[in-house]
Structure formats: C-alpha cells, structure tokens
Amino acid sequence: VSNLYSPVSGEVVEINEAVIRKPELINEDPYGKGWMIKVKVKEPKELDKLLSSEDYQELIGAHE
C-alpha cells in the first residue's frame, strides 16, 4: 500500500473496483483494464503540463 499522487487537482468520480480485487491489472494493462481512478479535473490548464504516453516512453528510454 502506498499513496497515490495526482498530477492534477480535482474530484475522484470513479474507482476501478477490479484493480482493488486484482492489483496486477495495473502492470498488465495500464491503458486498459488497469486504470485506477477517474478524476473530474478542477483546473484544465494543468493538463497542458502532462506528458503524452509517447513522450513519457521516450523520456524513460523505453522502446515498444
């Protein structure tokens, strides 16, 4: 168990119960069934500071 830090401010509107029962989904399918929460973003401009998944992959040196 650890804290979950969000890069945006807002309200959690949905929690993925499947991940609670099967946490390995986060690693197995992070862009599909492994999502954790859905957030109603309070400040949409915060989204401009986020990396795309492609940019993040490049940043960490991962290759598909």
N, CA, C and O atoms as a GROMACS GRO file, in nm:
protein
  256
    1VAL      N    1   0.084  -0.117   0.000
    1VAL     CA    2   0.000   0.000   0.000
    1VAL      C    3   0.088   0.123   0.000
    1VAL      O    4   0.187   0.131   0.073
    2SER      N    5   0.050   0.219  -0.083
    2SER     CA    6   0.121   0.347  -0.085
    2SER      C    7   0.023   0.456  -0.128
    2SER      O    8  -0.087   0.427  -0.175
    3ASN      N    9   0.066   0.579  -0.111
    3ASN     CA   10  -0.017   0.692  -0.152
    3ASN      C   11  -0.020   0.703  -0.303
    3ASN      O   12   0.075   0.663  -0.371
    4LEU      N   13  -0.127   0.757  -0.354
    4LEU     CA   14  -0.140   0.785  -0.496
    4LEU      C   15  -0.138   0.936  -0.512
    4LEU      O   16  -0.226   1.006  -0.461
    5TYR      N   17  -0.039   0.986  -0.584
    5TYR     CA   18  -0.027   1.130  -0.607
    5TYR      C   19  -0.080   1.162  -0.745
    5TYR      O   20  -0.048   1.095  -0.842
    6SER      N   21  -0.161   1.267  -0.752
    6SER     CA   22  -0.221   1.307  -0.879
    6SER      C   23  -0.151   1.430  -0.934
    6SER      O   24  -0.124   1.524  -0.860
    7PRO      N   25  -0.122   1.431  -1.064
    7PRO     CA   26  -0.060   1.549  -1.125
    7PRO      C   27  -0.160   1.661  -1.155
    7PRO      O   28  -0.121   1.767  -1.203
    8VAL      N   29  -0.287   1.637  -1.126
    8VAL     CA   30  -0.390   1.739  -1.147
    8VAL      C   31  -0.480   1.746  -1.025
    8VAL      O   32  -0.496   1.648  -0.952
    9SER      N   33  -0.539   1.863  -1.003
    9SER     CA   34  -0.634   1.878  -0.893
    9SER      C   35  -0.774   1.846  -0.943
    9SER      O   36  -0.806   1.866  -1.060
   10GLY      N   37  -0.857   1.795  -0.854
   10GLY     CA   38  -0.993   1.764  -0.893
   10GLY      C   39  -1.060   1.670  -0.796
   10GLY      O   40  -1.014   1.650  -0.684
   11GLU      N   41  -1.170   1.612  -0.841
   11GLU     CA   42  -1.253   1.525  -0.760
   11GLU      C   43  -1.254   1.384  -0.820
   11GLU      O   44  -1.277   1.367  -0.939
   12VAL      N   45  -1.228   1.285  -0.736
   12VAL     CA   46  -1.238   1.146  -0.781
   12VAL      C   47  -1.385   1.114  -0.800
   12VAL      O   48  -1.465   1.126  -0.708
   13VAL      N   49  -1.421   1.072  -0.922
   13VAL     CA   50  -1.562   1.044  -0.952
   13VAL      C   51  -1.588   0.895  -0.972
   13VAL      O   52  -1.703   0.851  -0.974
   14GLU      N   53  -1.480   0.817  -0.988
   14GLU     CA   54  -1.498   0.672  -1.004
   14GLU      C   55  -1.370   0.600  -0.962
   14GLU      O   56  -1.260   0.649  -0.987
   15ILE      N   57  -1.386   0.485  -0.899
   15ILE     CA   58  -1.275   0.400  -0.858
   15ILE      C   59  -1.291   0.266  -0.929
   15ILE      O   60  -1.401   0.211  -0.934
   16ASN      N   61  -1.182   0.213  -0.982
   16ASN     CA   62  -1.185   0.084  -1.052
   16ASN      C   63  -1.180  -0.029  -0.949
   16ASN      O   64  -1.074  -0.064  -0.899
   17GLU      N   65  -1.296  -0.086  -0.918
   17GLU     CA   66  -1.306  -0.194  -0.820
   17GLU      C   67  -1.229  -0.318  -0.864
   17GLU      O   68  -1.183  -0.394  -0.779
   18ALA      N   69  -1.214  -0.339  -0.994
   18ALA     CA   70  -1.141  -0.455  -1.045
   18ALA      C   71  -0.995  -0.452  -1.001
   18ALA      O   72  -0.936  -0.556  -0.972
   19VAL      N   73  -0.936  -0.332  -0.995
   19VAL     CA   74  -0.797  -0.318  -0.954
   19VAL      C   75  -0.781  -0.347  -0.805
   19VAL      O   76  -0.676  -0.394  -0.761
   20ILE      N   77  -0.883  -0.318  -0.728
   20ILE     CA   78  -0.879  -0.349  -0.585
   20ILE      C   79  -0.873  -0.500  -0.566
   20ILE      O   80  -0.797  -0.550  -0.482
   21ARG      N   81  -0.952  -0.573  -0.642
   21ARG     CA   82  -0.954  -0.720  -0.632
   21ARG      C   83  -0.833  -0.784  -0.700
   21ARG      O   84  -0.788  -0.891  -0.657
   22LYS      N   85  -0.781  -0.721  -0.804
   22LYS     CA   86  -0.671  -0.779  -0.882
   22LYS      C   87  -0.571  -0.668  -0.918
   22LYS      O   88  -0.570  -0.620  -1.031
   23PRO      N   89  -0.486  -0.625  -0.821
   23PRO     CA   90  -0.396  -0.512  -0.843
   23PRO      C   91  -0.294  -0.532  -0.955
   23PRO      O   92  -0.241  -0.434  -1.007
   24GLU      N   93  -0.267  -0.655  -0.992
   24GLU     CA   94  -0.172  -0.679  -1.101
   24GLU      C   95  -0.219  -0.623  -1.235
   24GLU      O   96  -0.140  -0.610  -1.328
   25LEU      N   97  -0.348  -0.590  -1.245
   25LEU     CA   98  -0.400  -0.529  -1.367
   25LEU      C   99  -0.329  -0.398  -1.399
   25LEU      O  100  -0.315  -0.360  -1.516
   26ILE      N  101  -0.283  -0.328  -1.296
   26ILE     CA  102  -0.214  -0.200  -1.317
   26ILE      C  103  -0.092  -0.220  -1.404
   26ILE      O  104  -0.065  -0.140  -1.494
   27ASN      N  105  -0.016  -0.326  -1.380
   27ASN     CA  106   0.103  -0.354  -1.460
   27ASN      C  107   0.070  -0.429  -1.588
   27ASN      O  108   0.135  -0.409  -1.691
   28GLU      N  109  -0.030  -0.514  -1.584
   28GLU     CA  110  -0.064  -0.596  -1.700
   28GLU      C  111  -0.132  -0.518  -1.811
   28GLU      O  112  -0.109  -0.544  -1.929
   29ASP      N  113  -0.216  -0.422  -1.775
   29ASP     CA  114  -0.296  -0.349  -1.875
   29ASP      C  115  -0.321  -0.206  -1.829
   29ASP      O  116  -0.436  -0.168  -1.808
   30PRO      N  117  -0.214  -0.123  -1.812
   30PRO     CA  118  -0.231   0.011  -1.755
   30PRO      C  119  -0.316   0.105  -1.840
   30PRO      O  120  -0.376   0.198  -1.787
   31TYR      N  121  -0.322   0.083  -1.971
   31TYR     CA  122  -0.401   0.170  -2.059
   31TYR      C  123  -0.539   0.112  -2.090
   31TYR      O  124  -0.614   0.169  -2.169
   32GLY      N  125  -0.570   0.001  -2.028
   32GLY     CA  126  -0.700  -0.063  -2.048
   32GLY      C  127  -0.766  -0.092  -1.915
   32GLY      O  128  -0.812   0.000  -1.847
   33LYS      N  129  -0.770  -0.219  -1.877
   33LYS     CA  130  -0.838  -0.261  -1.756
   33LYS      C  131  -0.768  -0.218  -1.627
   33LYS      O  132  -0.827  -0.229  -1.519
   34GLY      N  133  -0.644  -0.170  -1.636
   34GLY     CA  134  -0.567  -0.136  -1.517
   34GLY      C  135  -0.578   0.007  -1.469
   34GLY      O  136  -0.497   0.051  -1.387
   35TRP      N  137  -0.675   0.081  -1.517
   35TRP     CA  138  -0.692   0.218  -1.468
   35TRP      C  139  -0.732   0.215  -1.322
   35TRP      O  140  -0.796   0.120  -1.276
   36MET      N  141  -0.695   0.320  -1.246
   36MET     CA  142  -0.724   0.322  -1.102
   36MET      C  143  -0.842   0.411  -1.066
   36MET      O  144  -0.935   0.368  -0.997
   37ILE      N  145  -0.838   0.535  -1.113
   37ILE     CA  146  -0.944   0.630  -1.079
   37ILE      C  147  -0.978   0.717  -1.199
   37ILE      O  148  -0.898   0.732  -1.291
   38LYS      N  149  -1.097   0.772  -1.195
   38LYS     CA  150  -1.136   0.876  -1.291
   38LYS      C  151  -1.155   1.004  -1.211
   38LYS      O  152  -1.217   1.004  -1.105
   39VAL      N  153  -1.099   1.113  -1.264
   39VAL     CA  154  -1.098   1.241  -1.194
   39VAL      C  155  -1.170   1.347  -1.276
   39VAL      O  156  -1.147   1.359  -1.397
   40LYS      N  157  -1.256   1.423  -1.211
   40LYS     CA  158  -1.315   1.542  -1.272
   40LYS      C  159  -1.216   1.654  -1.244
   40LYS      O  160  -1.204   1.700  -1.130
   41VAL      N  161  -1.145   1.698  -1.348
   41VAL     CA  162  -1.036   1.794  -1.334
   41VAL      C  163  -1.091   1.932  -1.297
   41VAL      O  164  -1.185   1.982  -1.357
   42LYS      N  165  -1.028   1.991  -1.194
   42LYS     CA  166  -1.070   2.122  -1.147
   42LYS      C  167  -1.008   2.234  -1.230
   42LYS      O  168  -1.075   2.332  -1.262
   43GLU      N  169  -0.881   2.220  -1.266
   43GLU     CA  170  -0.809   2.322  -1.342
   43GLU      C  171  -0.759   2.261  -1.474
   43GLU      O  172  -0.650   2.205  -1.477
   44PRO      N  173  -0.836   2.271  -1.583
   44PRO     CA  174  -0.798   2.209  -1.709
   44PRO      C  175  -0.659   2.249  -1.761
   44PRO      O  176  -0.596   2.172  -1.833
   45LYS      N  177  -0.611   2.368  -1.727
   45LYS     CA  178  -0.479   2.410  -1.773
   45LYS      C  179  -0.368   2.321  -1.718
   45LYS      O  180  -0.260   2.315  -1.777
   46GLU      N  181  -0.394   2.251  -1.607
   46GLU     CA  182  -0.294   2.159  -1.552
   46GLU      C  183  -0.264   2.045  -1.649
   46GLU      O  184  -0.155   1.989  -1.647
   47LEU      N  185  -0.360   2.012  -1.734
   47LEU     CA  186  -0.341   1.903  -1.830
   47LEU      C  187  -0.234   1.936  -1.933
   47LEU      O  188  -0.171   1.846  -1.988
   48ASP      N  189  -0.214   2.066  -1.959
   48ASP     CA  190  -0.113   2.108  -2.057
   48ASP      C  191   0.028   2.072  -2.015
   48ASP      O  192   0.118   2.063  -2.099
   49LYS      N  193   0.049   2.050  -1.886
   49LYS     CA  194   0.182   2.020  -1.833
   49LYS      C  195   0.214   1.870  -1.833
   49LYS      O  196   0.326   1.831  -1.803
   50LEU      N  197   0.116   1.787  -1.867
   50LEU     CA  198   0.136   1.642  -1.864
   50LEU      C  199   0.203   1.592  -1.991
   50LEU      O  200   0.185   1.650  -2.099
   51LEU      N  201   0.279   1.485  -1.978
   51LEU     CA  202   0.340   1.419  -2.094
   51LEU      C  203   0.239   1.324  -2.157
   51LEU      O  204   0.155   1.267  -2.088
   52SER      N  205   0.248   1.307  -2.288
   52SER     CA  206   0.171   1.202  -2.354
   52SER      C  207   0.239   1.070  -2.320
   52SER      O  208   0.354   1.070  -2.274
   53SER      N  209   0.172   0.958  -2.342
   53SER     CA  210   0.236   0.829  -2.316
   53SER      C  211   0.359   0.810  -2.404
   53SER      O  212   0.457   0.750  -2.360
   54GLU      N  213   0.354   0.861  -2.526
   54GLU     CA  214   0.469   0.850  -2.616
   54GLU      C  215   0.587   0.932  -2.564
   54GLU      O  216   0.701   0.884  -2.564
   55ASP      N  217   0.560   1.054  -2.519
   55ASP     CA  218   0.667   1.138  -2.464
   55ASP      C  219   0.727   1.077  -2.338
   55ASP      O  220   0.848   1.084  -2.316
   56TYR      N  221   0.642   1.016  -2.256
   56TYR     CA  222   0.691   0.951  -2.135
   56TYR      C  223   0.780   0.832  -2.170
   56TYR      O  224   0.886   0.814  -2.110
   57GLN      N  225   0.738   0.752  -2.267
   57GLN     CA  226   0.819   0.637  -2.310
   57GLN      C  227   0.956   0.684  -2.358
   57GLN      O  228   1.058   0.621  -2.329
   58GLU      N  229   0.958   0.793  -2.432
   58GLU     CA  230   1.084   0.849  -2.481
   58GLU      C  231   1.171   0.897  -2.364
   58GLU      O  232   1.292   0.876  -2.362
   59LEU      N  233   1.108   0.963  -2.268
   59LEU     CA  234   1.179   1.016  -2.152
   59LEU      C  235   1.249   0.906  -2.072
   59LEU      O  236   1.362   0.925  -2.026
   60ILE      N  237   1.184   0.793  -2.056
   60ILE     CA  238   1.242   0.685  -1.976
   60ILE      C  239   1.325   0.589  -2.061
   60ILE      O  240   1.383   0.494  -2.009
   61GLY      N  241   1.330   0.614  -2.190
   61GLY     CA  242   1.412   0.529  -2.278
   61GLY      C  243   1.351   0.394  -2.308
   61GLY      O  244   1.422   0.299  -2.340
   62ALA      N  245   1.220   0.384  -2.297
   62ALA     CA  246   1.152   0.257  -2.327
   62ALA      C  247   1.122   0.248  -2.476
   62ALA      O  248   1.093   0.347  -2.542
   63HIS      N  249   1.131   0.127  -2.527
   63HIS     CA  250   1.100   0.101  -2.669
   63HIS      C  251   0.992  -0.006  -2.676
   63HIS      O  252   0.998  -0.107  -2.606
   64GLU      N  253   0.894   0.017  -2.759
   64GLU     CA  254   0.787  -0.080  -2.775
   64GLU      C  255   0.826  -0.185  -2.875
   64GLU      O  256   0.748  -0.277  -2.902
   0.00000   0.00000   0.00000
